[in-house]
Each structure stands twice: as C-alpha cells, then as structure tokens.
Amino acid sequence: MTPQLRDVRSSAWPADGTTEPAVALLLHGYGSNEHDLTGLIPAFGLALPWASLRAPLELGTGGAAWFPITTPGNPDARPVAEATETIWAWVDANLAPGTRVIPIGFSQGGLMASQLLRTRPERVLAPVVLGGFVLAAEQPGDATLAETRPAVFWGRGAEDRVIAEAAITRTSAFLPRHSTLVERIYPGLAHGIDDAEAGDVRDFLALHAARKPPATTKEVPW
C-alpha cells in the first residue's frame, strides 16, 4: 500500500480540497521537512491554496528524503518512481481530478517537481525547479512535453557544488527540448535560494499561474 504523506496546508485550503482549479505543492529537499519552504510563500507571492508535503523516507534526524542518495546527481530510477507515485497518491486522495498542481521543489524536491511534470503533464501547471535537476530515465510524459512545451522555471546558484555537474548538463539538454524554459543562474549563490531567485519565481508564477502577487513581500532569510 502506498503510504499517505504527511503535510501542512495553507489556511485558504478548501474544506473539501477539491474546489480550486489549481493548488501549489511545496516539495522540500534532502534532510529537510514539510515546514522548510513555507516561509517562502510571501516572497513567492502565492495567492492560491498550497500544501507542503513531507517526503516518505525518514532519516532519523527530524528530516526526510524523497529517495536515497546513491550516485550524486544520478539517482536510481526505481525509488524515484516510487516517490513520484506516492505524491500522486496524495494528489488523488486530496484533490479533484480536474485540479492541477503547481509543484515548487528545492534540490531533491526540484527533481520531484520535474517528475510530476514528466509523468502526468496534463495535471501540472508552471512547475518550479530550484537547485534541482531531472532524472536520466525516460518518463511516460516526455513525448507529450516535447510537443506541448509547457512553461518551466529552473533556477540555480552559480556556486552550487551540491548538484553534480553531470546532472546540470543532463537537465540543460532536457528542459529546452521539453518545455518553454525560464532558466536563471544566480552569481554568488551556492545551494540555496536568495532574494533574486525568490523574486524571479514570484514573477514566473504571477505570469503562468494566472495569479496577481501581493503588493509586498517579506525579505527572504538567505
């Protein structure tokens, strides 16, 4: 049986979870938890319901992971596929079939955001990949994406030494052929998210998620 993921949700989350045309899903990185990205909601200008999911693999340190780290930047396809299905099981249990998801993921969560797009492209809107990459294995939706070329945001730090160069090379080849890519590289930024990136995500979501951002944001603590 696929485990039901733990989550935290916005106060605006519909009581039945099914009434919105789109909701955002926050997907944290390796060793983090479901509370990690919620502080960025104001900076991202999210004006729609959101849920932040906890990855299924417990690490015993208060954090969790979507899949084990084997070869950095080139994870085994099977545990990634299992994590992808776990997220989709959460979506199917909590959202109506017509509700689309806007995945916003950091690091491992960024890979999971791309996995949602590559497995059920019809359910995904404007994915945001932060400090992440794509899986090497072909996915069921890749042919569809090559034709439809949906909008995707991919941001990363120029000084990021966590994500392997081979993974960056692979992603740089894949995304331009399978999306209408908005790519940003931030000088001086390592494996993290800064004010400039948060602002670019805000602009991307305001355009492609059809939501007007609030007039002000709070400063990002990076």
C-alpha positions in Angstrom: 0.0 0.0 0.0 1.3 3.5 -0.9 1.8 5.5 2.3 -0.2 8.7 2.8 2.2 11.6 3.0 2.1 14.0 5.9 1.6 17.6 5.0 0.9 21.1 6.2 -1.6 23.3 4.4 -2.5 26.9 3.9 -5.3 28.5 5.8 -7.0 29.0 2.5 -7.1 25.3 1.7 -10.6 24.4 0.7 -12.5 22.3 3.3 -13.1 19.6 0.8 -9.8 20.1 -1.0 -11.4 20.0 -4.4 -12.8 23.3 -5.3 -9.8 25.1 -6.8 -8.7 24.9 -10.4 -5.0 24.8 -9.2 -3.1 24.5 -6.0 0.6 24.7 -5.2 2.6 21.8 -3.8 5.9 22.5 -1.9 8.5 19.8 -2.1 11.4 20.1 0.3 15.0 18.9 -0.2 17.0 16.0 1.2 17.2 16.0 5.0 14.6 18.8 5.4 10.9 18.6 6.2 7.4 19.9 5.3 7.9 23.2 7.2 11.1 24.2 5.3 9.7 26.0 2.3 6.6 27.5 3.9 8.4 30.6 4.9 8.9 31.5 1.3 5.2 31.7 0.5 5.0 35.5 0.9 8.2 36.0 -1.2 6.8 33.8 -3.9 3.6 35.8 -4.0 1.5 32.7 -3.8 -2.2 33.8 -3.6 -3.7 30.3 -4.1 -4.0 27.4 -1.7 -0.9 25.4 -1.0 0.2 22.2 0.7 3.7 21.3 1.7 4.4 17.6 1.7 6.8 15.6 3.8 8.9 13.1 1.9 8.3 9.4 2.7 11.8 8.3 3.6 12.6 9.2 7.3 16.2 9.9 8.0 16.0 9.7 11.8 17.2 13.3 12.3 13.9 15.0 12.1 14.3 15.3 8.3 13.2 13.2 5.4 14.1 12.4 1.8 12.3 11.5 -1.4 14.8 8.8 -2.3 18.2 7.6 -1.2 21.4 9.2 -2.5 23.4 6.7 -4.4 25.4 8.3 -7.2 25.1 12.1 -6.6 23.1 13.6 -9.4 22.2 10.2 -10.9 19.7 8.5 -8.5 18.3 5.0 -9.1 15.1 5.3 -11.2 13.1 2.9 -9.1 13.0 4.7 -5.8 12.4 8.0 -7.6 9.4 6.4 -9.4 8.1 5.1 -6.1 8.3 8.6 -4.6 6.6 10.0 -7.6 3.7 7.6 -7.2 3.5 8.4 -3.5 3.0 12.1 -4.4 0.4 11.3 -7.0 -1.4 9.1 -4.5 -1.6 12.1 -2.2 -2.9 14.2 -5.0 -5.6 11.7 -6.0 -6.7 11.4 -2.4 -6.9 15.1 -1.7 -7.8 16.8 -5.0 -10.5 16.5 -7.6 -9.4 15.1 -11.0 -9.6 18.5 -12.6 -7.5 20.3 -10.1 -4.0 21.0 -11.4 -0.9 21.2 -9.3 1.9 23.8 -9.3 4.9 21.9 -7.9 7.6 24.1 -6.3 10.6 22.0 -5.3 14.1 22.6 -4.0 17.0 20.2 -4.6 15.6 16.6 -4.4 12.2 18.3 -4.3 13.1 20.1 -7.5 13.7 16.7 -9.1 10.3 15.6 -7.8 8.6 18.6 -9.3 10.1 17.6 -12.7 8.9 14.1 -12.1 5.3 15.2 -11.6 5.5 17.1 -14.9 7.1 14.1 -16.7 4.6 11.5 -15.5 1.3 13.3 -15.7 1.9 16.5 -17.7 -1.8 17.2 -18.0 -2.2 17.7 -14.2 0.8 20.0 -13.8 1.0 23.8 -14.3 4.1 26.0 -14.2 6.5 23.8 -12.2 9.4 25.5 -10.4 12.7 23.6 -10.0 15.1 25.3 -7.6 18.6 23.9 -7.3 17.3 20.6 -8.8 17.7 18.5 -11.9 15.9 15.8 -14.0 16.2 12.1 -13.8 18.2 10.3 -16.6 15.5 7.7 -17.2 12.8 8.3 -19.8 9.4 9.1 -18.3 5.8 8.4 -19.6 5.0 12.1 -20.4 8.3 13.0 -22.2 6.8 12.7 -25.7 3.9 14.9 -24.8 6.1 17.5 -23.3 8.2 17.6 -26.4 5.0 18.7 -28.3 3.3 20.9 -25.7 6.4 22.6 -24.3 4.8 23.9 -21.0 6.4 26.8 -19.0 9.0 25.6 -16.5 11.2 27.7 -14.2 14.7 26.3 -13.4 16.9 28.4 -11.1 20.2 27.5 -9.5 23.2 29.1 -7.9 26.4 29.6 -9.9 28.4 28.4 -6.9 26.2 25.3 -6.2 28.6 22.4 -5.5 25.9 20.0 -4.2 24.3 19.1 -7.5 26.7 17.1 -9.7 27.8 18.8 -13.0 26.6 15.7 -15.0 23.1 16.4 -13.6 23.2 20.0 -14.6 24.4 19.0 -18.1 21.6 16.5 -18.4 19.0 19.0 -17.3 20.4 21.7 -19.6 19.8 19.3 -22.5 16.4 18.0 -21.5 14.4 21.1 -20.4 14.9 23.3 -23.5 13.5 20.4 -25.6 10.6 19.6 -23.4 9.4 22.9 -22.1 9.2 26.6 -22.6 12.1 27.2 -20.2 12.7 30.2 -18.0 16.3 29.5 -16.7 18.1 31.7 -14.2 21.6 31.3 -12.8 22.5 33.4 -9.8 26.1 34.7 -9.3 27.5 34.0 -5.9 24.7 31.7 -4.8 25.5 28.2 -3.6 22.9 25.5 -2.8 20.1 27.8 -1.6 17.5 30.4 -2.5 18.2 34.1 -2.4 16.1 37.2 -2.8 16.7 37.5 -6.5 15.6 33.9 -7.2 12.5 34.3 -5.0 11.6 37.4 -7.0 12.0 35.6 -10.3 9.8 32.8 -9.0 7.3 35.4 -8.0 7.2 36.9 -11.5 7.0 33.5 -13.1 4.1 32.4 -11.0 2.3 35.7 -11.5 2.5 35.2 -15.2 2.0 31.4 -15.6 -0.2 30.6 -12.7 -2.6 33.4 -13.5 -2.4 34.9 -10.1 -1.6 38.6 -9.2 1.0 38.7 -6.4 0.5 40.8 -3.3 1.9 44.3 -3.3 4.6 43.5 -0.8 6.7 40.5 0.3 8.8 39.8 3.4 12.5 39.5 2.9 13.9 36.0 2.3 16.2 34.9 5.1 19.1 33.8 2.9 
